Amino acid sequence: MSRFLSARFADLEAYVPGEQPQDMKYVKLNTNESPFPPAPAVLEAINAAEIDRLNLYPDPEGKALREKLAEHYGVKMENVFLANGSDELLNFFFMTFCDEEKPVAYPAVSYGFYPVYASLYRLPHAEIPLREGFRLEPDDYCGIGKNIVIANPNAPTGRAISVDDIERIVKSSPDHVVMIDEAYIDFGGESCLPLVEKYENLLVCQTFSKFRSLAGGRLGFAIASPALIEDLDKIKYSTNSYNINRLTMAAAIATIESNDYYAGNSQKIQANRAYTIEELAKLGFETLPSKANFIFTRCPRVPGGKLYRDLKARGVLVRHWEKPEIADWCRVTIGSREQMDIFLEKVREIVKEAE
């Protein structure tokens, strides 16, 4: 770092995104991207006419896209907020609602950006341990007097809690904002979006990166009470008012209109998930129940770090962390059947070598 960096950031540990090595062709199962391309209508939407208008700023309100999302989810446009990926939305949540008087709590094993934002904004925070089996216990979050952010399904574990459990948490914290990060909700989970009408303190976050095959488009959105959306807009217009580009908004509208295509892809991923878990079990792996487009798994005979390195050497990328409580585990994105068969073939080789 340079000598000019502000001292308040000297100890900041930045988020580490999934690696994107270019030294060889890999089967990428490390960043939870969709193995399927965008729907044909998305390619048609990003047409020459739209590209010719790139000299003009996009609509800062994103009105057409917000109306489309509102129609799709049965809410009003005033309930919808757009962000440049759900990471930006998380940033706005921490910046807008959390401070010295309203600290934030989140699971100790969860998405790595939560502690980064808490540290970046110097917020008092609580990292709540998961229970045995990496299970999130809702009672640990009820009435704790803090803003709360929970990924449901959780990452990297893939476990989900019920809408009833979420409602219990939200209801117990009427003076604090509860953000439910539903990045992976469309792979077998149950969304808590219907609760937004009942609770003014609930903020639900989703993304176009996973289910909707638009990770490169960088688009996230939140649905909440109009008052919370106004708060987020205030911060957005104070930082980056034109945060969603013209081509992404055109692609996103076409994506929503092609929902059946994406629902079909989700069914394929869920089938591949079940298949992969079953095949890993034959090799002695322990895999957590997952409602996401990834699994969290370990092999008693092969340490997590070695499994990750050996797979990478064979051209397959998975995600591994050195954090002690999860160091034995790897997170594996569920891709196409062909990708999963390659993964399983390499795993069988590694396990055989360990015998």
N, C-alpha and C positions, 0 to 999 in steps of 0.2 A: 504494500500500500504506500501511497505517497505521504509526505509530511503535511499535506494540505487537508487530509481527511479529518472531518470533525471528530473530536475526541469522544463524542457520545456514541459513535459507531465503531470504536476501536475493538470492542469485544463482541460485536454482532456476528453471529454465525448464520451466513446466508443459506437459503434453501438450495439443495443440490438436486437439479432435475435429473431424470433418467438419462443415462449416457446415450450418445448418438455417434458411435464410432464409424469411421469411414474407411478403415483399412481393409475390409472385406465385406462380402454380402452376408448379412445376418438374418436369421429368423427372429424378428423383434417381438419379444414377449415381455417387455420391461416397462412400457409406458402406458399400457391400458388403452391404446388406440384401437379403433375398429379395423378389422381385416378387410372390410368391405368398402368400396368407393361410394361417394355420394350418389344419390339418385340421379337418373338422367335429367330430370327437370332442373336440377341444380346447375348442371353444365349449361343448359339452355338459358338459364336466368342470367348467367354471367356472360352476356353477349356483347357484341361490338358497340351497341348503343350505350350500354352502361360504362364500358371502358372509355368511350369517347367523352364521358362526363366526369372523368377523374380529375379534370382541372377545377371542378367545383367541390366545395365542401359538402359532406353528407348532411342529412337532416340531423341536427343535434338532439332532437327529441326522439328520433327513430319511430315516428308516429305509425307508419304503415306496418312495421314489424311488431310494435307493441300491440296494435289492434289485432293483428293476426294471432299473436300469442294469447291475448285476452279471449278471443273467440275460441281458440283451441282448448283453453283450460277453464272456460266458463266464468271468467272474471271480467272486470272492467279495465280499460286501458290505464286508469289511475292506480291500478294494483300492480303494474308491471314496471320493472326497472331493467335497463340493459347495461351490460358491462363488457369490457374487452377481455373475455375469458372469465371464468368464475374466480380465478385468482385475483383479478382486479376487484371483483365484487367482495371477496373476503377482505381485501385491503380497505375498501370503503366501510365495511362493517366495523372493523377494528378502529378505524379513524373516526367514524361518526358517533358510535355509541359507547365506546369504552374510554375510561379515564381513571384518574386516581380515586374518584368516588364510586365509580362503577367498574370494578375489575372484571376480568373474564375468566371463564373456566372451560376446559376442554379435556378430552381423554388423553392420558399420558402416552398411549400408543395410538396414533391417528395420523392424519395428514400433516406432513412436515412443515407446511406453511403457517400453521396456527402458532407454534412457539416463535417462529421468525417474526411475524407481525407483532406479537406481544412484546418481543424484545425491541423491535424497531421503534415502536411508539412508547417504550418504557412504561408499559402497563403492569400494574399488579395483576398476577394471574395465578391460577391453580391448575395443575395438571393432575387429573383424577385417575388413579390407577384402574385398570381393567381388572375384573374378577378372574377367577380360575377359568382356563380355556379361552382367555381373551374376550370374555363376555362383558358387555357394558351393562351395568346395573342401574336402571332408571332412578332408584331411590337415592343413589349417590348425588343426584343432580337436583332433587326436589327441595325447594325452599332454601337454597344455599346463599341467596343474597348477592348473586353475580350474574352478569351476562353470560350466556352459554352458547357455545358452538359445538355441534355434534354432526359428524359425517354419518349418514345413514343411507345405505350400508357403509360400515366403517372401512377405512383404508389404513393399513394394508390387510386387515383381517378378513374382510368380506362379510362379516356378521351384520345382521340387521336387528333392530328392535321394532316393536309394533307401533301402529298409529295410536293405540290406547296408551302405551307407555310415553310416547311423545306428548300426548295431550296432558298427561299427568304432570310432566315436567313443566310445560308451558303454563298450565293452570296454577302451579305452585309458585310461579315467579312473575306475578302481574306487573311488577315495577322494573323488570329487566327484560331485555330483548333476548329471545331464544332463536338462534339461527340454526336451521337444519340444512346441512349441505347434502343435497340429493344428487350428486354427480353420477351415481351408479344406480339410480332407482329403477331404471327401465329394463333391468335384467332379472326381474323376478321379485323386486321389492314392492312395497305398498306406499305410495306417496301420501304425505300428510297435508298436501295442498288444500283439501276441503276444510281444514281447521282454520285457515286464514280468515274466513268469514266470521269465526267465533272469537278469535283472540287478536287483539290489536298489537300484541308484543311478539307475534310469530313472524319470522322472516324465513322464507323457503328459497333456497338457491339451487339452480340447476345449470346444466351446461350443454352446449351443442357438440362437445369434443368427443364423447364416447358413443352413446346410442345413435346420434345423428351424424356420425362420420365426418365431422367438420373441425377436427382438432387444429388444422392449419388455418381455419377461418377466424379463430379466437373470438368466441362469443359465449357469454354467460348471461343469465337473467335471474332476477328475483321476483317473487310474488309475495306481497304483503299488504297491510292496510295502507290506504292512501297517505296517512300521516308519516309512516315509516318511509314510504317511497319519496315523499317530499324532503325528508331529512337526507336521504341518499342523494337526491338531485342537487341539494344545496352544496354538498361536498363535491359532487361531480362537476358542477358548473364553476366551482372554485379551483379546480385542478386541471381537468381535461374535458372540455365541453364537447368536442368532436371525437369521442372515444371509439365509436363504431364506424368502420369505413363503409363506403357505398357498396362495394362488391360483396362484403360479408352480409349486409342486410338483405341484398337481393337473393343471395344464396340461401339465407335462413328462411325467408318467406317460402321459397320453393321447397325447402326441406320439410317445413310443417305441412305443406300441401301433399307431400309424398309420404305421409306417416305410415301407410300400410307397408311400404317398402322397408322401412326401418324396423317396424314391428316383426316382419318376417326375418330380418337379419338377427334380431334379438333372440328369436326362437332357435335359430341355428346355433348361436353362441351358447345359449342355455343347454342345448343338447350336447354340444362339444364339451361344455363344462362337466356335465354328468359323466360323459364318456372318459374324460381325462382323469377325473377323481377315481372312477372305477378301475382304470388301468394302473394308476399309481398305487391304489390299495393292494393290488396283486403283488407289488414290489415291496410292500411293507411300509409305505408312506402313511403318515398321518396328515389329513387335510381338514381344515375347518369348514363347516357348512358355509356356503357363500351365496349371496344374492347379488353379486357383482359380476363384471366381465373379467374377473381374475379369481385366482385361488391362492390361499396361503397354506403352504405345505412344507413338510420336513421329512427327512429320511433318517431313521435312527442310526444307520450305518455310514452315512455320509454327512459331515458337518455342512451347515448352510453355506458358509463361505467357499468351501471346496466344491460343492455342487455348482454354485454360481460360476466359479472360475473354470471348472472343467467343461461346463456347458458353453461358456464363451469361447473356449479354445476349439470347440466343435462347431462354432457358428450359430449358437443359440443364445440370445440375451434374455435373462430374467433379472428381477430386482432383488438385491440383498442389502441389508443394513447391519452394521457392526454393533448397534445398540444391544447391550447384553441380554435383555429379556426377549429379544426376537432374533438373535444372531444365528440360531439353529434353523431358522425358517427362510424360505424364499417366496416371493410373490410372483406368480406366473400369470401373465395376461392370457385370456382365452382367445385364440385366433381361429382361423379356418381349420377344417378337419385335417387338411394336408399339413398345416403348420404344427398342429398338435401331434400328428403322427411322427413328424421329424423330431419334435421335442421328446416324445416318449421313446423313440429309438435311441436317442443320445443318452437319455436317463438310464435305460436298460444297460447300455454299454458301461456307464459310470458305476452303476450298482454292481454289475458283474465283476468289475475290476476290484471292488471293495471287498469281495467275498474272500 
